[in-house]
Amino acid sequence: MPQNTTLSTLLASGKDLVLDGALATELEAHGCDLEDPLWSAKVLLEQPHLIKQVHRDYFEAGASVAITASYQATPQGFARRGLGAEESLELVALSVRLADEARRESLAAGSANGPLLVAGSVGPYGAYLADGSEYRGDYTLSAAEFRDFHLPRIAALVEAGADFLACETLPSFAEAEALLALVAEEFDVESWFTFTLRDSGHISDGTPLADVAALLRAEPRVAAVGVNCVPLDLVTDALGTLQESSDKPLVAYPNSGESYDAVTKTWSPSEGVQGIGTLAGNAAEWRGLGGRLIGGCCRTTPRDIEALAANMAPGDPA
């Protein structure tokens, strides 16, 4: 990334950015078995070259931001595999290096246009639990416990050179408070904060989106706020609520439109929701509501991002 180019300066210059799409979906398409509590972080251990390939595929499809494979990569999670803290944090750092290598290779090959950014994924405590808690937010930890859980991974991501942090799939207001304090007090790094939803007006633990926006409004190192890993049909109203409550650029990277059952860990067509469309088909409306960073989450593919990029012209001023 060119020196002094940060997420906030790119957004301030008028650029809207295309994010990547699902990592796990593409790893499964490459033959990876992700039936594991580590989910895509398992591939950091077993086939890291495939992670780099997926990042390249998304850059070449038109994404400007790669989100690292560290969503479920934590010392606590890797300890279940018998790994020590040092080895675990090296895998977190590897997730950044793989995305950076993909960026450099894509730029060198002329198959992507810069600047390209690497976002260090900071998944919630619920992702470590691997029981669907990131869609409920029904776990309770103290601020100190949240801090102890998140600090080592964030430090590893920052030290490895992530351009900014993607504090993502957050279901809990208390966890967001703890993460915000940690990022603001300990690290000179920008971030975005994105949340899962109970409905279009509330995050998964029931906190109003307006309260989430108020929490994040005053912190200058939070460059953007939004939603991710949510159904397509909730995004428009959620962005409308955030637009009324926040002066920050907005982020949206929803799922493909299918419904996820966190108990059976299966996907099925959404029922009773008509005309929800696609990422590309919704992009203009989301941008009109303040969406400046748009991409895909679960079950989206490089083809979806290619179509989205064609609609967004991410390198041009808005």
Number of C-alpha atoms within 10 A of each C-alpha: 14 9 5 7 13 18 23 18 12 15 18 13 11 14 19 24 27 30 27 30 31 25 25 24 18 22 19 12 11 13 9 18 14 16 10 10 17 24 19 24 26 23 19 20 13 10 12 17 12 18 25 22 18 26 30 27 23 29 31 22 23 29 29 26 27 27 25 30 31 27 26 26 28 26 24 16 20 23 13 11 12 10 14 13 15 10 14 24 23 15 25 30 26 21 28 29 19 24 28 25 15 25 29 17 16 21 18 11 10 11 14 22 17 17 15 23 25 27 28 32 28 28 21 26 24 21 23 23 16 16 15 18 21 28 24 20 24 13 15 12 13 11 17 10 12 20 18 12 19 21 15 16 26 27 16 20 28 19 11 18 15 26 23 25 24 24 25 25 28 31 29 28 21 19 23 23 15 19 23 20 15 19 23 17 9 11 14 11 16 22 27 22 26 25 29 26 31 19 18 21 19 20 28 24 21 16 17 18 26 18 16 24 21 13 15 21 17 12 13 13 19 25 25 26 29 29 28 25 25 28 24 23 21 17 24 19 15 23 28 17 19 26 21 12 16 23 15 23 23 25 28 30 27 27 24 25 22 16 16 20 10 15 8 9 10 10 14 10 11 15 8 6 10 8 7 16 12 19 26 18 13 18 22 14 12 23 21 13 20 20 26 25 26 32 27 28 23 23 19 24 23 24 14 21 28 21 16 27 25 13 16 23 15 23 18 11 12 13
